[in-house]
Amino acid sequence: MKGTLNKYFSESSPVVAVELFSSGWCNLECKYCYIPKTDFLKGIHKGIIERIKDGTFIDDIKEIYGDSLETIAHWGTEPTLTVTQFKDFYKKAAIEFPKLKSVKISSNFMTNPNNLLRWVTEIIPQDKKMDVSIQVSLDGPPFITDKNRLGGSTYQIIENCLEFTREINKVGTRHNVRMHLKPTAGDDDIIALSDMNKTIEYYEFFDEFMTQWFEANKNNAVGIMASVDPTLVLPGTYTQEDGQNFYKLLLNQLELQNRKWKSITPPESNYYWRYREKFPFYKEFVIKHRMFPCSAGDSCFALGDIPGTNHICHQSFYMDHPEYFEEARKYGLDPQTMEGIAAGRVDIIKKNFITHKDDELKTSRMLYLTRAFNDFVEMKKSVAIAQTLELAHCGQINPIYKNAHMAEQLSYMLVSLSCPMDNTTITGSQLINCMSLIRVFANGVFENIFERVIKEYK
């Protein structure tokens, strides 16, 4: 069975992953979140629980994606609030999707860790070994995490993570469980971390935690990734100064590489690893483009809370509710989203990137647009190069990017990081990059990464 969505894709390149809107409520109010934490979320959360229990979630996945599904990822606000409700769901999923081999979840780890333990050891059937990926949202020491996630959450997240790890080591599981940290930094965090003392504090904090984490994992029940380098809040509102501070942070990381660390991998830019991993394959950037950017709208789509609704990714969850726009205006979100709502650009997302399984015309139009983003690679490159040249001539990024060759090299990273949802919210077009993305990388960071990677492959 191909499904109403997969019938548009070839047998060799089907949609194989779904992001599931599995929770509508959250127990935190993170500074950079694009979801208004108001009471309208409670109604959505209640509806999601009903969908889990009445089986319509699994029915929709089967009808939309067919039996080629390989991955289910739990998204929403805080997915661990509902994971214990999914027992019947996964019993059916194991039968309906014979190729299913991995499940994923991202959590703030501020809920009872027993919920996640039950999900791994009871809810997901044990009769077939699965790859279980768990992302832990911990931004750094209290001066970052408590500010970003509010409510003094740093050490509660740590304790819950350690408790989960200790318990799963006691009870065991057949599944291949992997965990990794997802530290996120915004512009004010970059300013702080551009100071070497704060960079040292950041990595010492994670080194101590990672040491405790490995000790809690005494039976190696969990594969723990030891990388703790910060990722950026994107698209952000980054200025030239932010880009220069991000470069200072990179230089701090490089200086700390020779220091002896107990448990973490040596400090490095998260984006160095991303670029280095893909650099050997850039000759295939156009002909095998799906290796480079996010898989949203390509091999992965997202199932909404309203029955039958399909999104290109989890970022448009809530946007098919009129209350979202009303509550966002009252609540006040990040400046980019608020400006995008005021200008009507977020309405473009609602119009073009959310569809219903029975609406073939709108689904075809959505796929026409997602293919434009994923397949018209030279167009995206050309736009990125033009934007980079313009910023260089305006003096907002380093003058080396007046060289079209360097602008082209940067475009590979920009296109790989570019998000069609962010682009639409900020610029009105999925093909036009956010200028702040260029500013933050083209004021020292990319030149450094590019030079080092080139030397490695000479």
Secondary structure, DSSP 8 states (H G I E B T S, - for coil): --HHHHTTS-TTS---EEEEEEE---S---TT-SS--STHHHHHHHHHHHHHHHTHHHHHHHHHHGGG--EEEEEES-GGGTGGG-HHHHHHHHHH-TT--EEEEEE-S-S-HHHHHHIIIIIS-SSS--EEEEEE---SSHHHHHHHH-SS-HHHHHHHHHHHHHHHHHH--SSEEEEEE--EE-HHHHHHHTSHHHHHHHHHHHHHHHHHHHHH-TT--EEE------EE-SS----HHHHHHHHHHHHHHHHGGGS--SSS-----HHHHHHHHHGGGGGGTTTTGGGSS--BTTTEEEE-SSTTEEESSGGGTTTTSHHHHHHHHHH---HHHHHHHHHTHHHHHHHHSEEETT-HHHHHHHHHHHHHHHH-HHHHHHHHHHHHHHHHHTTSS-GGGGSHHHHHHHHHHHHHH--HHHHHHHHS-TTS--HHHHHHHTTTHHHHHHHHHHHHT-
